[in-house]
Every structure is written in structure tokens, then in C-alpha cells.
Amino acid sequence: MDRYIDVLCSCPLFKGKGKEEIKDILSLTTYKIKHYQKNDFIFRADQSPKYIGIILEGSIEIQNNLESGKFFNLLYKKKGEAFGGSLIFSDISMCKFDIVAKTSCDILLIYKESVLEILFKDSVIAHNMLSLFAKSILVLNKKIELFSHSSIQQKIAYSLLYNIKLNNNNIIKLPYSKKDWAEHLNVSRSSLSRELKKLNDKGVIEVHNKTIKIVQVDYLESILGNI
């Protein structure tokens, strides 16, 4: 566990806790560290949630399954982030979410009973958990708002403007590939590339691999205004 202590210190769940405090907390919990290969299922929609996870290495994706059999990528989480809290405390025994390893990754899995014990004993962790729930709700609301836009350009504009507000910077570094971004927007990769090229040719944005510079914010805002 010592090799991962710096990662755990960066995890929002342990915000305000020092290395020794985190070690003490984990020494009283039931947990395991499990390795997953790329595309492995960490949690399937037909399973009953039993734990929360913290990503020690790699990245994951939370996918929403539709009744049609299709799915779309709901959330992307990377090293140091936690997931699964809302699932283990839900009264619904089965949900429509799969959690999939997007890269080879190591996950710390803390079982529900241990999580409850921590929350009862530690007000700081309890506050952090509630903050994570609130953030998750905000992100899901933003995702719903994204899907309310019909055209590909509107989805791209919304995504770029949201990232500007999130990072307070007109230069956006995508944490994933354009293929993954297309899945995030629920559009085809070719359509995404075509629309990005149009915006690039118009001088609205400047695309350099995974880095996008927003040159004309007002143009993107006008796209959203033409719904």
C-alpha cells in the first residue's frame, strides 16, 4: 500500500487527511487491490454493488446501457479518483451502469461495510463523500444538458465551452483520444473530426492533437444559441 499512498492523498475522498491518517483508516477496513486489463469489466449492470473503488493506476469509464442494447459513455475517471459510492448506497438492487477499464489499471476496492464504518467514525471522510455525491449529480446534469443538443456542432460547442469554465482556460487538453471524445458526445469519430476541421478552418478553434485552443468563444456560444 505504501507505493500508492501519494495517489490516495490526491483522492478527493481523503481530502484533509495525511499519509499516516490514511494508512490508519485503511488498516481498519476490508479492502483489496485488483488489477484489470483494458476493456475488463470492473462492475456489470447486472451485479449488486458491494464496494467503492479508487483508481490507483490507469483510467475507467462508466457506461449507461439503453434498452435498445446500445450504450453511451457517461463518465470518465482517472488515477486518484473514486467511483461507485452512489451505487452501493442506492436502494435499487440493479442498475444500468457498467464500469469498464479504459486502460490497464489497478483499483483499490473498499467494501460497503467498511465504508459505512468509516463514515460513522470520521466526519471529514463523511463530508468528502457527500461532496463527491454532489459533484456526481452536477456532472450527470451536465451530461443530460449535453444530450439535449441535437446537432454535432452544438454538442462540440457545449463540450468545449464547459471545459473552458471547468479549467478557466481557453486551451483545452483532452484527457482521452478523439475516438473516446466521440463516444462521450455519442457521435461517430468521423463526424467529430469533420466538424472539428470545419471549426478549425473557420479560425474558431486551433486543433493540435489532444490540445484545442478556443479562439472565438462567442462563435461557439452563437452555435448554442441557434437551437
C-alpha positions as CSV (number, residue, x, y, z in Angstrom):
1,M,0.0,0.0,0.0
2,D,2.9,2.4,0.6
3,R,3.6,2.7,-3.1
4,Y,0.1,4.1,-3.6
5,I,-0.1,6.4,-0.6
6,D,0.6,9.6,-2.7
7,V,-2.2,8.6,-5.1
8,L,-4.6,8.2,-2.1
9,C,-3.6,11.6,-0.7
10,S,-4.7,13.1,-4.0
11,C,-8.1,11.3,-3.9
12,P,-11.0,13.7,-3.0
13,L,-12.3,11.0,-0.6
14,F,-9.3,11.5,1.6
15,K,-9.1,15.3,1.3
16,G,-7.8,16.8,4.5
17,K,-6.1,13.6,5.6
18,G,-2.4,13.0,5.9
19,K,-0.5,9.9,4.8
20,E,-0.4,8.3,8.3
21,E,-4.1,9.0,8.8
22,I,-4.9,7.3,5.6
23,K,-2.8,4.3,6.5
24,D,-4.6,4.1,9.9
25,I,-8.0,4.3,8.2
26,L,-7.2,1.5,5.7
27,S,-5.7,-0.7,8.4
28,L,-9.2,-0.9,10.0
29,T,-11.0,-1.6,6.7
30,T,-11.7,-4.6,4.5
31,Y,-10.3,-3.9,1.1
32,K,-8.3,-5.4,-1.8
33,I,-6.3,-4.2,-4.7
34,K,-7.2,-5.7,-8.0
35,H,-5.6,-5.4,-11.5
36,Y,-7.7,-5.1,-14.6
37,Q,-6.7,-5.3,-18.2
38,K,-8.0,-2.8,-20.8
39,N,-11.8,-3.4,-21.5
40,D,-12.2,-5.7,-18.5
41,F,-15.5,-5.2,-16.6
42,I,-14.9,-3.8,-13.1
43,F,-18.6,-3.8,-12.4
44,R,-21.5,-5.1,-14.5
45,A,-25.0,-3.7,-14.6
46,D,-26.5,-7.0,-13.5
47,Q,-24.4,-7.2,-10.3
48,S,-25.2,-5.9,-6.9
49,P,-22.7,-3.2,-5.9
50,K,-20.5,-4.2,-2.9
51,Y,-17.7,-1.7,-2.8
52,I,-16.4,1.7,-3.8
53,G,-13.3,2.0,-5.9
54,I,-10.3,4.3,-6.0
55,I,-8.2,4.3,-9.2
56,L,-4.5,3.7,-8.3
57,E,-3.3,3.3,-11.9
58,G,-4.9,3.8,-15.2
59,S,-8.4,5.0,-16.1
60,I,-12.0,3.8,-16.2
61,E,-15.3,4.6,-17.9
62,I,-18.8,4.4,-16.6
63,Q,-21.2,3.4,-19.4
64,N,-25.0,3.7,-19.4
65,N,-26.9,0.8,-21.1
66,L,-30.0,1.6,-23.0
67,E,-33.0,-0.7,-23.5
68,S,-32.1,-0.8,-27.2
69,G,-28.9,-2.7,-26.4
70,K,-26.7,0.3,-27.2
71,F,-24.7,2.2,-24.6
72,F,-23.0,5.6,-24.3
73,N,-20.1,6.7,-22.2
74,L,-21.4,8.6,-19.2
75,L,-18.3,9.4,-17.1
76,Y,-14.5,9.1,-17.5
77,K,-12.4,8.8,-14.4
78,K,-8.6,8.7,-14.0
79,K,-5.9,7.9,-11.5
80,G,-6.7,9.2,-8.0
81,E,-10.5,9.4,-8.5
82,A,-13.1,7.4,-6.6
83,F,-16.2,5.8,-8.1
84,G,-19.2,3.6,-7.1
85,G,-20.3,5.5,-4.0
86,S,-23.8,6.3,-5.3
87,L,-24.3,2.7,-6.4
88,I,-23.6,1.0,-3.1
89,F,-25.9,3.3,-1.2
90,S,-28.7,3.0,-3.7
91,D,-31.9,1.2,-2.8
92,I,-32.1,-0.1,-6.3
93,S,-30.5,-3.6,-6.4
94,M,-29.7,-3.5,-10.1
95,C,-28.8,-0.5,-12.3
96,K,-28.0,0.2,-15.9
97,F,-24.3,1.1,-15.5
98,D,-21.2,-0.9,-16.5
99,I,-17.8,0.2,-15.2
100,V,-15.1,-0.7,-17.7
101,A,-11.3,-0.4,-17.6
102,K,-10.3,2.0,-20.4
103,T,-6.6,1.2,-19.8
104,S,-4.7,-1.4,-17.8
105,C,-5.4,-0.3,-14.2
106,D,-5.1,-1.1,-10.5
107,I,-8.1,-0.4,-8.4
108,L,-8.5,-0.2,-4.6
109,L,-11.8,-1.8,-3.7
110,I,-13.2,-0.9,-0.2
111,Y,-16.2,-3.0,0.8
112,K,-19.5,-1.4,1.7
113,E,-19.5,-2.4,5.4
114,S,-16.1,-0.8,5.8
115,V,-17.2,2.4,4.1
116,L,-20.1,2.7,6.4
117,E,-17.8,2.2,9.5
118,I,-15.5,5.0,8.2
119,L,-18.4,7.4,7.6
120,F,-19.8,6.8,11.1
121,K,-16.4,7.4,12.7
122,D,-14.9,10.1,10.6
123,S,-16.8,13.4,9.9
124,V,-14.1,14.6,7.4
125,I,-14.5,11.5,5.2
126,A,-18.3,11.7,5.5
127,H,-18.1,15.4,4.3
128,N,-15.9,14.4,1.4
129,M,-18.2,11.6,0.4
130,L,-21.2,14.0,0.3
131,S,-19.1,16.4,-1.8
132,L,-18.4,13.6,-4.2
133,F,-22.1,12.8,-4.4
134,A,-22.9,16.4,-5.1
135,K,-20.2,16.6,-7.8
136,S,-21.5,13.4,-9.5
137,I,-25.0,14.9,-9.6
138,L,-23.6,18.1,-11.2
139,V,-21.6,16.1,-13.8
140,L,-24.7,14.0,-14.7
141,N,-26.8,17.1,-15.1
142,K,-24.2,18.5,-17.5
143,K,-24.3,15.2,-19.4
144,I,-28.0,15.4,-19.7
145,E,-27.7,19.0,-20.9
146,L,-25.1,17.9,-23.5
147,F,-27.5,15.3,-24.9
148,S,-30.3,17.9,-25.1
149,H,-28.4,19.4,-28.0
150,S,-29.3,17.8,-31.3
151,S,-26.6,18.7,-33.8
152,I,-23.0,17.6,-33.6
153,Q,-21.7,21.2,-33.7
154,Q,-23.9,22.1,-30.7
155,K,-22.5,19.1,-28.8
156,I,-18.9,20.1,-29.6
157,A,-19.6,23.7,-28.7
158,Y,-21.2,22.8,-25.4
159,S,-18.4,20.4,-24.6
160,L,-15.7,23.0,-25.4
161,L,-17.4,25.8,-23.5
162,Y,-18.0,23.6,-20.5
163,N,-14.3,22.7,-20.4
164,I,-13.3,26.4,-20.6
165,K,-15.4,27.1,-17.5
166,L,-14.1,23.9,-15.8
167,N,-10.5,24.7,-16.4
168,N,-10.7,28.5,-16.6
169,N,-8.5,28.3,-19.7
170,N,-9.1,28.7,-23.4
171,I,-6.6,25.9,-24.1
172,I,-8.1,22.5,-23.5
173,K,-6.1,19.3,-23.2
174,L,-8.3,16.3,-23.8
175,P,-7.7,13.5,-21.2
176,Y,-8.7,11.0,-23.8
177,S,-8.5,10.3,-27.6
178,K,-10.8,11.8,-30.2
179,K,-12.4,8.3,-30.5
180,D,-13.2,8.4,-26.8
181,W,-14.4,12.0,-27.1
182,A,-16.7,11.0,-29.9
183,E,-18.1,8.2,-27.7
184,H,-18.5,10.8,-24.9
185,L,-20.6,13.0,-27.3
186,N,-22.4,10.0,-28.6
187,V,-21.4,10.8,-32.2
188,S,-19.2,9.0,-34.8
189,R,-15.4,9.7,-34.8
190,S,-15.6,10.7,-38.5
191,S,-18.4,13.2,-37.8
192,L,-16.4,14.7,-34.9
193,S,-13.3,15.0,-37.0
194,R,-15.2,16.6,-39.8
195,E,-16.9,19.2,-37.6
196,L,-13.6,20.0,-35.8
197,K,-12.0,20.6,-39.2
198,K,-14.7,23.0,-40.1
199,L,-14.3,24.9,-36.9
200,N,-10.5,24.9,-37.3
201,D,-10.8,26.1,-40.9
202,K,-13.0,29.0,-39.8
203,G,-10.5,30.0,-37.2
204,V,-12.9,29.3,-34.3
205,I,-10.5,26.8,-32.8
206,E,-6.9,25.5,-33.4
207,V,-6.5,21.8,-33.1
208,H,-3.2,20.2,-32.3
209,N,-3.6,16.5,-31.5
210,K,-5.1,16.4,-28.0
211,T,-4.8,20.1,-27.4
212,I,-7.5,22.5,-28.6
213,K,-7.2,26.3,-28.4
214,I,-10.5,28.2,-28.4
215,V,-10.0,31.4,-30.5
216,Q,-13.6,32.5,-30.9
217,V,-15.6,31.8,-27.8
218,D,-18.5,34.0,-29.0
219,Y,-18.9,31.8,-32.1
220,L,-19.3,28.7,-30.0
221,E,-21.9,30.5,-27.9
222,S,-23.8,31.5,-31.0
223,I,-23.9,27.9,-32.1
224,L,-25.7,27.0,-28.9
225,G,-28.0,30.0,-29.3
226,N,-29.3,28.6,-32.6
227,I,-31.2,25.7,-31.2
